[in-house]
Amino acid sequence: MALLLWILAVILVVSGIVSLVRGQVLMGIVLIIVGLLVGPGGVSLFTK
């Protein structure tokens, strides 16, 4: 389960960075924050 959350978090953060590069600043920031919250290294929403 932790591996799945880690992969999901990486995908979200990479998507956020791509959005920032394309000029969609708000969407990029939201994706990065959600990715950090979901990831097992951060404050995971699914394990608590």
Helices and strands as residue ranges (DSSP letters): H 2-22, H 25-38
